[in-house]
Amino acid sequence: MAGGVRRLRGLCALCRVVLFLSQFCILSGGEQSQALAQSIKDPGPTRTFTVVPRAAESTEIPPYVMKCPSNGLCSRLPADCIDCTTNFSCIYGKPVTFDCAVKPSVTCVDQDFKSQKNFIINMTCRFCWQLPETDYECTNSTSCMTVSCPRQRYPANCTVRDHVHCLGNRTFPKMLYCNWTGGYKWSTALALSLQVQVGVHVQLTVGLH
């Protein structure tokens, strides 16, 4: 009888332990569930990510490329096709060499027909406005229409020819003689004017006699 009572008490004690553990698990699970529900309801501060679009690669061909012969000699390229390190302290009228490099999208070769990027050009030390008249082109005046003595001048804008190298700006202002009048070149108009004057003088002389 005593042994049965002890077993019953032990079984009751075991049931209390099991009950306590089950309540503890329920409470713990409830707190975790509440924490999970709260985190879902309030996820906290959000982060904003700005997506920067990748710059598109330019496929546009630079305008100067139209002036640059492909696979020609680098030393023969027009001035618009190259960048040179110039030295303004050179002696005027003396030969000088400058280090140059081709611009992007320009291809050229050396004397052995090998691709080249850097090279040397030879030129005469002088500014572009000091070039002879055959090395640049200038605008003509449409309002300069008078034969006069001394000859009149007009302001013109001049641009150096493509294959001529010089120092400074390749476009510059210059005062030029009026070379056209009444649709004729100045020298032609002057000859016609003199011819008319001689004819009038002859007629007057003959009339007097």
FENURZI-V526556 format. One record per backbone hydrogen bond with DSSP energy under -1.0 kcal/mol. NH is the residue of the N-H (numbers start at 0). CO is the residue of the C=O. Records with the same first field share a line. If there is no record, write none. Layout:
BEGIN
NH->CO, CO
END
This chain:
BEGIN
4->0
5->1
6->2
7->3
8->4
9->5
10->6
11->7
12->8
13->9
14->10
15->11
16->12
17->13
18->14
19->15
20->16
21->17
22->18
23->19
24->20
25->21
26->22
27->23
28->24
29->25
30->26
31->27
32->28
33->29
34->30
35->31
36->32
37->33
38->34
39->35
40->36
41->37
64->61
65->62
66->63
67->64
70->106
73->108
75->72
76->73
78->161
80->77
81->78
82->100
84->98
85->83
89->86
92->124
93->90
95->122
97->120
99->118
100->82
101->116
102->80
105->102
108->71
109->113
112->109
115->107
118->99
120->97
122->95
124->93
127->166
129->126
130->127
134->131
135->132
136->158
138->156
144->142
153->175
155->173
157->171
158->136
159->169
160->134
163->160
166->125
171->157
173->155
175->153
177->151
180->183
183->180
185->178
188->184
189->185
190->186
191->187
192->188
193->189
194->190
195->191
196->192
197->193
198->194
199->195
200->196
201->197
202->198
203->199
204->200
205->201
206->202
207->203
208->204
END
